[in-house]
C-alpha cells in the first residue's frame, strides 16, 4: 500500500491507497515542531480504526510546501514505515510534465501535483483554482505543462486580516449570504468575503481566458480545496469541483516513478 502525504501551509493530509482504492485519509494541522514520533502515534491509531497496520505500507510519496516539515515527515516514513518516500521536487522524481515559467524551481509542489492530476482527469488546457491558505489559479496547457498562474490571499487569511486590523470587526465564519447588501456587520463581512471572492474568481478566470484565447482556447476550470464546493455552486465559470485532486496527483506521480 502507498502512503501519500500532502503537507500544506495550514494542514497536512495523510492518505493510504491500496492500488487505486483510497483506504483512508486524515488531516492534521501543519506544525513544523511536530516530531516523527508524534506523527507516528497519531497516524497509527487512526489507521487501526480502518483495520490498517504499519506493515501494510510498502511505499510512500511526499509533497510539501513547508520545507521545515520535510525532515520529520521523511523520518516518519523511514523509521516507522520502513520506506524512503519519493519527494516531489527532488531530481529523482519525474512528474511527466514541465514547469514552463521563469524559475521552475520556485513552483510550489502542490501546484505541480494538482496540474498532473487535473490534466489526467480532465485534459487540457485548463485552470486549477485551489482554495488553500492562498487561493491559486494555475494554468495547465493542452500537453499538461504548468504555465504559471495567479496567487491571492486565501479566504481564511482575508477574514483573519479583517479581524486583526479593524478594532470593531468581529471574527466570523465563511458563509454564503442570501443577499449581497447586508444590514448588519457580521453579514456584511460574510457577504464581502463570499461574493467578493466569487467576483474575483470570475474576473481572474475571464482575464486568463482573454489573455490565452489564442494559445489555449477552450480553457476548462477545475476547483479543489476544502472550500471548492461552496464556491463552485455560486458561479458557472467552475466546470468541475474535485476535492481529492492533490492526492490523485500523488498517486499518479508515484505510479510513474515505480513502473
C-alpha positions as CSV (number, residue, x, y, z in Angstrom):
1,X,0.0,0.0,0.0
2,X,1.0,3.6,-0.6
3,X,1.2,6.3,2.0
4,X,0.7,9.7,0.3
5,X,1.5,12.8,2.3
6,X,0.5,16.4,1.2
7,X,2.0,19.0,3.6
8,X,0.4,22.4,3.1
9,X,0.8,25.6,4.9
10,X,-2.2,25.1,7.1
11,X,-2.9,21.3,7.1
12,X,-1.1,18.1,6.3
13,X,-3.1,15.3,4.7
14,X,-2.1,11.6,5.1
15,X,-3.8,9.1,2.7
16,X,-3.4,5.4,2.1
17,X,-4.0,3.8,-1.2
18,X,-4.4,0.1,-1.9
19,X,-3.8,0.2,-5.6
20,X,-6.4,2.7,-6.9
21,X,-8.6,2.4,-3.9
22,X,-8.4,5.1,-1.2
23,X,-8.5,3.2,2.1
24,X,-8.4,6.3,4.4
25,X,-7.3,9.9,4.7
26,X,-6.7,12.0,7.7
27,X,-5.9,15.7,8.2
28,X,-3.6,17.3,10.9
29,X,-2.6,20.9,11.4
30,X,0.8,21.6,9.9
31,X,3.2,22.1,12.7
32,X,7.0,22.2,12.0
33,X,7.9,21.3,15.5
34,X,5.8,18.0,15.4
35,X,8.3,15.1,15.5
36,X,8.2,11.9,13.6
37,X,7.3,10.1,16.8
38,X,4.3,12.3,17.4
39,X,3.1,11.8,13.8
40,X,3.5,8.0,14.2
41,X,1.4,7.7,17.4
42,X,-1.4,9.8,15.9
43,X,-1.4,8.2,12.4
44,X,-1.1,4.6,13.5
45,X,-4.0,5.0,15.9
46,X,-6.2,6.3,13.0
47,X,-5.0,3.6,10.7
48,X,-6.1,1.0,13.2
49,X,-9.7,2.3,13.1
50,X,-9.6,1.4,9.4
51,X,-8.0,-2.0,10.1
52,X,-4.7,-0.9,8.6
53,X,-1.3,-1.7,10.1
54,X,2.1,-0.1,9.7
55,X,3.5,-3.1,8.0
56,X,0.8,-2.8,5.3
57,X,2.7,0.3,3.9
58,X,5.2,-0.6,1.2
59,X,5.9,2.8,-0.4
60,X,5.4,6.5,0.3
61,X,5.3,9.8,-1.6
62,X,5.6,13.3,-0.1
63,X,4.6,16.7,-1.4
64,X,5.4,19.7,0.8
65,X,5.3,23.5,0.6
66,X,6.7,23.8,4.1
67,X,10.5,23.0,3.9
68,X,10.8,22.8,7.7
69,X,8.3,20.0,7.9
70,X,10.0,17.7,5.3
71,X,12.7,16.2,7.6
72,X,10.3,14.9,10.2
73,X,7.9,13.6,7.6
74,X,10.7,11.7,5.8
75,X,11.8,10.3,9.2
76,X,8.2,9.2,9.9
77,X,8.3,7.1,6.7
78,X,11.8,5.7,7.1
79,X,11.6,5.0,10.8
80,X,8.0,3.7,11.2
81,X,7.0,2.5,7.7
82,X,10.5,1.3,6.6
83,X,10.4,3.1,3.3
84,X,12.1,6.2,1.9
85,X,9.4,8.4,0.4
86,X,9.6,9.8,-3.1
87,X,9.7,13.6,-2.6
88,X,8.1,15.8,-5.2
89,X,10.6,18.4,-6.3
90,X,13.7,16.2,-5.8
91,X,15.7,15.4,-9.0
92,X,14.7,11.7,-9.0
93,X,11.0,12.5,-9.0
94,X,9.7,12.5,-12.6
95,X,6.4,14.4,-12.9
96,X,5.8,13.7,-16.6
97,X,5.4,17.4,-17.3
98,X,7.4,20.6,-17.4
99,X,7.1,23.9,-15.4
100,X,7.5,26.4,-18.2
101,X,8.0,29.5,-16.0
102,X,10.8,31.9,-15.3
103,X,12.1,30.0,-12.3
104,X,10.8,26.4,-12.4
105,X,12.4,25.6,-9.0
106,X,10.1,28.1,-7.4
107,X,6.9,26.4,-8.4
108,X,5.0,25.0,-5.4
109,X,4.9,21.2,-5.2
110,X,1.2,21.3,-4.6
111,X,0.6,23.3,-7.7
112,X,2.6,20.9,-9.8
113,X,0.8,17.9,-8.3
114,X,-2.6,19.5,-9.0
115,X,-1.5,20.2,-12.6
116,X,-0.6,16.5,-13.1
117,X,-3.9,15.3,-11.6
118,X,-6.2,17.8,-13.3
119,X,-4.7,17.1,-16.8
120,X,-5.1,13.4,-16.2
121,X,-8.7,13.7,-15.2
122,X,-10.0,16.5,-17.4
123,X,-7.5,17.0,-20.2
124,X,-6.2,20.5,-21.1
125,X,-5.9,23.3,-21.4
126,X,-7.4,24.2,-18.0
127,X,-7.1,26.4,-14.9
128,X,-6.9,24.8,-11.5
129,X,-8.3,27.0,-8.7
130,X,-7.1,25.8,-5.3
131,X,-8.7,27.2,-2.2
132,X,-6.0,26.8,0.3
133,X,-4.0,29.2,2.6
134,X,-3.6,31.1,-0.6
135,X,-6.1,30.9,-3.4
136,X,-4.2,30.0,-6.6
137,X,-5.1,30.0,-10.3
138,X,-2.8,27.7,-12.2
139,X,-2.7,27.4,-16.0
140,X,-2.1,23.9,-17.5
141,X,-1.7,23.8,-21.3
142,X,-3.0,21.1,-23.7
143,X,0.1,19.0,-23.2
144,X,-0.2,19.0,-19.4
145,X,2.6,21.5,-18.7
146,X,2.4,24.1,-15.9
147,X,2.5,27.6,-17.4
148,X,2.3,29.8,-14.3
149,X,-0.7,31.4,-12.6
150,X,-2.0,33.8,-10.0
151,X,-1.7,33.8,-6.2
152,X,-4.0,35.8,-4.0
153,X,-4.6,35.7,-0.2
154,X,-6.8,32.8,0.9
155,X,-10.3,33.3,2.2
156,X,-9.5,32.5,5.8
157,X,-6.4,34.7,5.6
158,X,-8.5,37.6,4.4
159,X,-11.0,37.1,7.2
160,X,-8.2,37.0,9.8
161,X,-6.7,40.2,8.4
162,X,-10.0,42.0,8.7
163,X,-10.4,40.8,12.3
164,X,-6.9,41.7,13.3
165,X,-6.6,45.1,11.5
166,X,-10.1,46.6,12.3
167,X,-10.8,47.0,16.0
168,X,-14.6,46.8,15.8
169,X,-14.9,43.9,13.3
170,X,-15.6,40.5,14.9
171,X,-14.2,37.1,13.9
172,X,-16.8,35.5,11.6
173,X,-17.3,32.2,9.7
174,X,-17.4,31.9,6.0
175,X,-21.0,31.6,4.8
176,X,-22.9,32.2,1.6
177,X,-25.4,35.0,2.3
178,X,-28.8,35.2,0.6
179,X,-28.3,38.9,-0.1
180,X,-25.2,40.9,-1.2
181,X,-26.2,44.0,0.6
182,X,-26.3,43.2,4.3
183,X,-27.9,45.1,7.2
184,X,-25.6,44.1,10.0
185,X,-21.8,43.9,10.4
186,X,-21.4,40.1,10.6
187,X,-23.4,39.5,7.4
188,X,-21.7,42.4,5.7
189,X,-18.3,40.8,6.3
190,X,-19.6,37.4,5.2
191,X,-21.1,38.9,2.1
192,X,-18.0,40.8,1.3
193,X,-15.7,37.8,1.6
194,X,-18.0,35.3,-0.1
195,X,-19.4,37.4,-3.0
196,X,-16.1,39.3,-3.3
197,X,-14.3,36.0,-3.9
198,X,-16.9,34.8,-6.4
199,X,-16.4,38.1,-8.3
200,X,-12.7,37.7,-8.0
201,X,-12.8,34.1,-9.3
202,X,-15.0,35.1,-12.3
203,X,-12.8,38.2,-13.0
204,X,-9.5,36.4,-12.9
205,X,-10.7,33.4,-15.0
206,X,-12.2,35.8,-17.6
207,X,-8.9,37.7,-17.8
208,X,-6.9,34.4,-18.1
209,X,-9.2,33.2,-20.9
210,X,-8.9,36.5,-22.7
211,X,-5.1,36.5,-22.4
212,X,-4.8,32.9,-23.5
213,X,-7.6,32.7,-26.1
214,X,-5.2,32.2,-29.0
215,X,-2.7,29.7,-27.4
216,X,-5.1,27.9,-25.1
217,X,-8.7,28.1,-26.4
218,X,-11.5,26.4,-24.6
219,X,-10.0,26.6,-21.1
220,X,-11.8,24.5,-18.5
221,X,-11.8,25.4,-14.8
222,X,-11.3,22.8,-12.0
223,X,-11.7,23.8,-8.4
224,X,-10.1,22.0,-5.5
225,X,-9.5,22.5,-1.8
226,X,-11.9,22.4,1.2
227,X,-14.0,25.4,0.2
228,X,-14.2,24.5,-3.5
229,X,-17.8,23.1,-3.3
230,X,-19.1,26.2,-1.6
231,X,-17.8,28.4,-4.4
232,X,-18.4,26.1,-7.3
233,X,-22.2,26.2,-6.6
234,X,-22.2,30.0,-6.9
235,X,-20.6,30.5,-10.3
236,X,-20.8,29.0,-13.8
237,X,-17.1,29.5,-14.5
238,X,-16.1,26.5,-12.5
239,X,-16.6,23.4,-14.6
240,X,-15.5,20.7,-12.0
241,X,-15.1,20.5,-8.3
242,X,-12.6,17.9,-7.2
243,X,-11.8,17.5,-3.5
244,X,-9.1,14.8,-3.8
245,X,-7.2,16.3,-6.8
246,X,-3.8,16.6,-5.0
247,X,-4.0,13.0,-3.6
248,X,-4.8,11.7,-7.0
249,X,-1.8,13.5,-8.4
250,X,0.5,12.0,-5.8
251,X,-0.9,8.5,-6.7
252,X,-0.2,9.2,-10.4
253,X,3.3,10.5,-9.8
254,X,4.2,7.5,-7.7
255,X,3.0,5.1,-10.3
256,X,5.0,6.9,-13.0
257,X,8.2,6.6,-10.9
258,X,7.9,3.0,-9.9
259,X,6.8,1.4,-13.2
